[in-house]
Amino acid sequence: MSKQSIAIINANVVNEGSINQRDVLIDSGRIKQINKQIKIDSKTEVIDAKGQYLLPGLIDDQVHFREPGLTHKGGILSESAAAVAGGVTSFMDMPNVNPPTVTRDLLSQKYKLAAGKAHANYAFYLGATNDNIEEIKNLKKGEACGVKVFMGASTGNMLVDNDNTLERIFSNSPVLIATHCEDTPLINKNLELMREQYQGLPIPVSEHPNIRSVEACYNSSSKAVSLAKKFGSKLHVLHLTTAKELSLFENKDHREKNITAEVCVHHLYFNDSDYDEFQQLIVCNPAIKTQSDQIALMEALNNRGLDIIATDHAPHTLEEKEKSYPDCPSGLPLVQHSLLILLEFFHQGQLTLETIAAKTSHNVAEIYGIKDRGFIREDYWADLVLVNLDSKTNVSQENILYECAWSPFEDKTFNSMINKTFINGQLVYDAGNILTKPAGIRIDFE
């Protein structure tokens, strides 16, 4: 790791609920000093950030980087490069790869796979199945960022639909439980009804949120919440999409609650009126719902009902996505543009920079118990992103870094620019260019 010292001077530092002009001195990978003016020696590289905003790097607690086994869609190298170009400095990768990460041994192999390959810092989930409770019980702190439970449709053996198993997971997991909540039997029933309704004709993509309905989400989320309350589990419900589900969560500081919830950028950005334009490209699970759901999610984000913003970055090849609905796979690539999307909401007056920093970084670090990351604090790792709110970014085929090589934002111009990304004190991304070999390291947990 680089031992160089870097001084970022005159930056508008967005951290812990306020914005102040500060100089930040980085040395040996960590933040050494934050002050109004710091003394700089001749060996220190100086970056003048006047007029720009320095935020803690995003910690994305929900990505699918597709490795091992699905690397035609994406891989740790390609997707983490896209992540750092988007200001994401740490990621937590999901277990539905091939083979699925459902044993501690496979978890350990995945960490070895990421070493030297990840541009951003990394942690991995252990996936729950109907029959791996012993693996979950034997997890040691730091081996996994959490246990991922698909309480809804998923692939292979990873759908946990046995009530007895769910009780054992919720009563025994030594780490945070992260759930994907959708009621599979109801989804299957809705799909059959649609097939009857359209009598052999193609089902329009716009029916996706009616098949993967509000009720399908609520039934499953409410079950997860009641299990967590029963057993006192630490529960984090991933990617909420409906106004109805928000009633399950408390509007208070995340440090005062055991049950937290998140929203993903695409559920804030799109609503069901966008299916006409984007068709299968924005098909994802859980589905993008109505404008009133979208408005309620934004409101809950500003009211402490929702604690974290993530991406659920899930690349598929364009060829796969262009299969007719419902045979197209669900998910879209997002890590390179998630911060740019959130900064659009800032420009529109819907989110403050302080809220963005809290929900993408501070809260993630605290909810997951991440050590020395997620804040701009002395002695913390220097994981930082410098953004220019006055420069534009045009998304084009040439600058998309995903392995799948497409984005629903292609040809869109965002009103901000990710200028620089620092990981473990190294400048890894600078105005369009990835500068270094992968510099990400394994995330430590408290």
C-alpha positions in Angstrom: 0.0 0.0 0.0 1.2 3.5 -0.8 2.8 5.4 2.0 2.6 8.8 0.2 1.1 11.7 2.0 -1.6 13.8 0.3 -3.1 17.1 1.5 -6.6 17.9 0.1 -6.9 21.6 0.8 -9.8 24.1 0.8 -12.4 21.3 0.4 -16.0 21.6 1.6 -16.0 18.6 3.9 -19.4 16.9 4.2 -19.4 14.9 7.3 -21.5 14.0 10.3 -24.3 16.4 9.6 -22.4 19.5 8.6 -20.3 21.1 5.8 -17.1 23.0 6.6 -14.2 24.2 4.6 -11.2 22.2 5.8 -7.8 20.8 4.8 -7.4 17.0 5.1 -4.0 15.5 5.5 -3.7 11.8 4.5 -0.7 9.8 5.5 0.1 6.0 5.3 -3.5 5.3 4.2 -5.3 7.1 6.9 -6.6 10.6 7.7 -3.9 12.2 9.8 -5.3 15.7 10.3 -8.4 17.7 9.6 -8.1 21.4 10.2 -8.8 24.9 8.8 -5.2 25.1 7.6 -2.6 22.4 8.0 1.1 22.7 7.7 2.3 20.8 4.6 5.9 19.7 4.0 7.6 19.5 0.6 7.1 15.7 0.3 3.3 16.0 0.5 1.3 16.0 -2.7 -1.2 18.9 -2.6 -4.7 18.8 -4.2 -6.6 22.1 -4.1 -10.2 21.2 -3.9 -11.5 24.8 -3.7 -15.2 24.9 -4.6 -15.6 21.1 -4.5 -17.2 18.8 -1.9 -15.4 16.0 -0.1 -17.6 13.2 1.1 -16.8 9.9 2.8 -16.6 7.2 0.1 -19.9 5.3 -0.4 -20.2 1.9 1.3 -22.6 -0.1 -0.9 -24.0 -2.9 1.2 -25.7 -4.7 -1.7 -24.0 -5.6 -4.9 -23.8 -8.6 -7.2 -20.4 -8.6 -8.8 -21.1 -12.0 -10.3 -17.8 -13.8 -9.3 -17.3 -16.7 -9.1 -19.2 -18.5 -11.9 -21.1 -15.7 -13.7 -18.2 -13.6 -15.0 -19.7 -13.2 -18.5 -22.0 -10.6 -16.7 -19.4 -9.0 -14.5 -16.5 -9.7 -12.2 -14.8 -8.3 -9.1 -12.2 -6.5 -11.2 -14.6 -4.8 -13.7 -17.4 -3.9 -11.4 -15.1 -2.6 -8.6 -13.5 -0.4 -11.2 -16.9 1.0 -12.1 -17.6 1.4 -8.4 -14.6 3.6 -7.7 -15.4 5.7 -10.8 -18.7 6.3 -9.0 -17.3 7.2 -5.6 -18.0 3.8 -4.1 -15.0 2.9 -1.9 -16.3 -0.3 -0.2 -18.8 -2.9 -1.3 -20.6 -6.0 0.2 -21.2 -8.7 -2.3 -24.1 -11.1 -2.3 -23.9 -14.9 -2.2 -26.0 -15.9 -5.2 -23.0 -16.7 -7.4 -21.9 -20.1 -8.7 -21.3 -22.0 -6.5 -23.5 -20.0 -4.1 -21.5 -18.8 -1.0 -23.4 -20.9 1.5 -20.5 -22.4 3.5 -17.7 -20.8 5.5 -15.2 -22.6 3.3 -16.7 -21.0 0.1 -16.7 -17.6 1.9 -13.0 -18.0 2.6 -12.4 -18.9 -1.0 -14.2 -15.8 -2.2 -12.0 -13.5 0.0 -8.9 -15.1 -1.6 -10.5 -14.5 -5.0 -11.0 -10.8 -4.3 -7.4 -10.1 -2.9 -5.5 -8.1 -5.5 -8.5 -7.9 -7.8 -10.9 -5.5 -6.0 -10.4 -1.8 -6.7 -12.6 -1.0 -3.6 -12.6 -2.5 -0.1 -14.8 -5.6 0.2 -16.8 -7.9 2.4 -19.1 -10.8 1.6 -22.3 -12.3 2.8 -23.0 -15.9 3.8 -26.1 -17.1 2.0 -28.8 -18.9 4.0 -30.4 -22.0 2.7 -33.0 -24.4 4.1 -30.3 -26.6 5.4 -27.1 -24.7 6.4 -28.0 -23.5 9.9 -24.8 -25.0 11.3 -22.7 -22.9 8.9 -24.6 -19.8 10.1 -24.3 -20.7 13.8 -20.5 -21.2 13.4 -19.8 -17.8 11.8 -17.1 -15.8 13.5 -17.2 -12.0 13.7 -15.7 -10.6 10.6 -16.1 -13.7 8.4 -19.2 -12.3 6.8 -20.7 -8.8 6.8 -24.1 -10.5 7.3 -26.3 -13.5 6.5 -28.4 -13.0 3.4 -31.8 -14.6 3.5 -33.8 -14.7 0.3 -37.3 -14.7 1.8 -38.6 -14.4 -1.8 -37.9 -15.7 -5.3 -34.2 -16.5 -5.9 -32.1 -19.1 -7.7 -31.3 -22.7 -6.8 -31.3 -23.7 -3.1 -31.2 -20.1 -1.9 -34.9 -19.5 -1.4 -35.5 -20.0 2.4 -39.2 -20.9 2.6 -39.3 -23.3 5.6 -40.8 -21.5 8.6 -38.8 -23.7 11.1 -35.6 -22.9 9.3 -36.4 -19.2 9.3 -37.0 -19.3 13.1 -33.6 -21.0 13.6 -31.8 -18.4 11.5 -33.4 -15.5 13.3 -32.8 -17.0 16.7 -29.2 -18.2 16.0 -27.4 -15.8 13.6 -24.4 -14.2 15.3 -24.3 -11.5 12.7 -26.7 -9.1 11.0 -29.5 -10.7 9.0 -30.2 -9.0 5.6 -33.4 -10.0 3.9 -34.8 -9.9 0.4 -38.5 -9.8 1.1 -41.0 -11.0 -1.5 -43.7 -13.7 -1.1 -43.0 -16.3 -3.8 -46.3 -18.3 -3.7 -48.2 -15.0 -4.2 -45.9 -14.0 -7.1 -46.4 -17.3 -8.8 -50.1 -17.0 -8.4 -50.1 -13.5 -9.8 -48.0 -14.7 -12.8 -50.5 -17.5 -13.6 -53.4 -15.0 -13.4 -51.6 -12.7 -15.9 -50.9 -15.6 -18.2 -54.7 -16.4 -18.2 -55.5 -12.7 -18.7 -53.2 -12.3 -21.8 -54.2 -15.7 -23.2 -50.9 -16.7 -24.8 -50.0 -13.1 -25.8 -46.8 -11.5 -24.4 -47.3 -10.1 -20.9 -46.3 -6.4 -21.0 -43.3 -5.4 -18.9 -45.5 -2.9 -17.2 -47.3 -5.8 -15.4 -44.0 -6.6 -13.5 -45.0 -4.5 -10.4 -48.5 -6.1 -10.4 -47.0 -9.6 -10.5 -44.3 -8.8 -7.9 -47.0 -6.8 -6.1 -47.2 -4.5 -3.0 -48.8 -7.4 -1.1 -46.0 -9.8 -2.1 -43.5 -7.4 -0.6 -45.5 -6.5 2.5 -46.4 -10.1 3.4 -42.7 -11.1 3.4 -41.3 -7.9 5.0 -43.9 -8.1 7.8 -42.9 -11.7 8.4 -39.2 -10.8 8.6 -39.9 -7.9 11.0 -42.1 -10.1 13.3 -39.4 -12.8 13.4 -36.8 -10.2 14.3 -39.0 -8.8 17.1 -39.7 -12.3 18.4 -36.0 -13.3 18.6 -34.4 -9.9 19.2 -32.4 -10.3 15.9 -30.4 -7.6 14.2 -32.3 -7.3 11.0 -31.7 -5.2 7.9 -34.4 -5.3 5.3 -33.0 -4.6 1.8 -34.4 -2.6 -1.1 -37.9 -1.5 0.1 -40.1 -0.4 -2.8 -43.6 0.3 -1.3 -45.2 3.0 0.9 -47.1 0.2 2.7 -44.0 -1.5 4.0 -42.7 1.7 5.6 -45.3 1.3 8.3 -43.2 -1.6 9.6 -40.2 0.6 10.5 -39.6 3.2 13.1 -38.9 6.8 12.4 -35.9 7.2 14.7 -32.1 7.2 14.8 -30.6 4.0 13.4 -28.5 3.6 16.6 -31.7 3.2 18.6 -33.2 0.4 16.6 -32.4 -3.3 15.9 -34.5 -3.4 12.7 -33.3 -1.1 9.9 -34.3 -0.7 6.3 -32.9 0.5 3.0 -33.9 1.9 -0.3 -32.0 1.6 -3.6 -31.2 4.4 -6.0 -33.3 3.0 -8.9 -36.4 2.8 -6.7 -35.9 6.5 -5.9 -35.2 7.4 -9.5 -37.7 5.4 -11.6 -41.4 4.7 -11.2 -43.8 2.5 -13.2 -44.3 5.2 -15.8 -40.7 4.5 -17.0 -41.4 0.9 -18.1 -42.7 2.2 -21.5 -39.3 3.8 -22.3 -36.9 1.4 -20.6 -38.8 -1.9 -20.9 -36.8 -4.9 -19.7 -33.8 -2.8 -18.8 -35.4 -1.7 -15.6 -37.0 -5.0 -14.7 -35.7 -5.8 -11.2 -36.7 -7.6 -8.0 -38.5 -6.2 -6.1 -40.1 -4.3 -8.9 -40.1 -0.5 -9.5 -43.5 0.6 -8.3 -45.7 3.7 -8.5 -44.9 7.4 -8.3 -46.7 7.6 -4.9 -44.4 4.7 -3.6 -41.4 6.6 -5.0 -42.5 9.8 -3.2 -43.1 7.9 0.1 -39.6 6.3 -0.1 -37.9 9.7 -0.5 -40.0 11.1 2.4 -39.0 8.2 4.7 -35.3 8.7 3.7 -35.5 12.3 5.0 -37.5 11.3 8.1 -35.2 8.5 9.4 -37.7 5.8 8.4 -35.1 4.5 5.9 -31.5 4.2 7.1 -29.4 3.2 4.1 -29.2 3.9 0.4 -27.6 1.1 -1.7 -27.7 0.0 -5.4 -28.4 -3.8 -5.6 -26.0 -3.5 -8.6 -26.9 -6.5 -10.7 -25.4 -6.7 -14.2 -26.7 -8.9 -17.0 -25.6 -8.9 -20.6 -27.8 -6.9 -23.0 -28.7 -10.0 -24.9 -30.0 -11.6 -21.6 -31.9 -8.4 -20.7 -33.5 -8.2 -24.2 -35.3 -11.6 -23.8 -39.0 -11.1 -23.7 -40.7 -10.6 -20.4 -41.0 -12.5 -18.1 -38.1 -14.6 -19.3 -35.6 -11.7 -19.0 -33.4 -11.7 -15.9 -34.0 -9.1 -13.2 -31.5 -6.5 -12.1 -29.5 -3.6 -13.6 -26.0 -2.1 -13.3 -25.8 0.9 -11.0 -22.6 1.4 -9.0 -20.9 3.8 -11.4 -23.8 6.3 -11.4 -25.4 5.9 -7.9 -23.8 9.0 -6.4 -24.5 11.0 -9.5 -28.2 10.1 -9.2 -28.2 11.1 -5.5 -26.5 14.4 -6.4 -29.3 15.0 -9.0 -31.7 14.8 -6.0 -29.5 17.3 -4.2 -29.7 19.7 -7.2 -33.5 19.3 -7.1 -33.7 20.1 -3.4 -34.9 16.6 -2.5 -31.8 15.5 -0.5 -29.1 17.4 1.3 -25.4 16.4 0.9 -25.4 15.7 4.7 -28.2 13.1 4.2 -26.4 11.6 1.3 -23.2 11.1 3.3 -25.2 9.7 6.3 -27.3 7.2 4.3 -24.6 6.0 2.0 -21.7 5.9 4.4 -22.0 6.8 8.1 -25.1 4.7 8.7 -23.8 1.7 6.8 -20.6 1.7 8.8 -22.6 1.9 12.1 -25.3 -0.6 11.3 -22.8 -3.2 10.0 -20.2 -2.4 12.6 -17.4 -1.5 10.1 -14.1 -0.5 11.7 -12.5 2.8 10.9 -14.5 3.6 7.8 -17.6 5.6 6.8 -16.6 8.9 8.3 -14.1 11.7 7.6 -12.3 11.4 11.0 -8.7 11.5 12.1 -7.1 8.0 12.3 -9.8 6.6 10.0 -9.0 5.1 6.7 -8.9 7.7 3.9 -11.8 6.5 1.8 -13.0 9.7 0.2 -14.7 11.0 -2.9 -14.3 14.6 -4.2 -17.2 15.8 -6.3 -17.7 18.9 -8.4 -21.3 20.1 -8.3 -20.7 22.6 -11.1 -19.4 20.1 -13.8 -21.6 17.8 -15.9 -21.1 14.1 -16.6 -22.3 12.7 -19.9 -22.8 8.9 -19.7 -21.7 7.2 -23.0 -20.7 3.8 -24.3 -17.1 4.9 -24.0 -17.1 5.7 -20.3 -19.3 2.8 -19.0 -16.9 0.5 -17.1 -19.2 -2.5 -16.4 -18.4 -5.8 -18.0 -21.9 -5.9 -19.4 -21.1 -2.5 -21.2 -24.6 -0.9 -20.9 -26.5 1.3 -18.5 -30.0 2.7 -18.4 -28.4 6.1 -18.1 -26.5 6.0 -21.4 -26.8 9.3 -23.2 -28.0 11.0 -20.0 -26.2 14.1 -18.7 -25.8 14.4 -14.9 -25.3 17.8 -13.3 -22.3 16.8 -11.2 -19.0 15.1 -11.7 -17.1 12.5 -9.6 -13.7 14.2 -9.7 -11.5 12.0 -7.5 -11.8 8.8 -5.4 -9.3 7.8 -2.7 -9.2 4.4 -1.2 -7.0 3.6 1.8 -5.2 6.9 1.2 -4.4 6.3 -2.5 -5.8 8.4 -5.3 -7.3 5.6 -7.4 -9.6 7.5 -9.7 -9.0 10.9 -11.2 -11.4 12.7 -13.6 -12.3 9.7 -15.8 -9.2 7.5 -15.3 -8.6 4.5 -13.1 -5.0 5.2 -11.9 -3.8 2.3 -9.9 -3.7 -1.5 -9.7 -6.6 -2.7 -7.5 -6.0 -1.2 -4.0 -9.0 -2.6 -2.1 -8.5 -4.6 1.1 -10.8 -6.7 3.2 -13.1 -4.7 5.5 -12.6 -5.1 9.2 -15.6 -5.3 11.6 -15.8 -4.0 15.2 
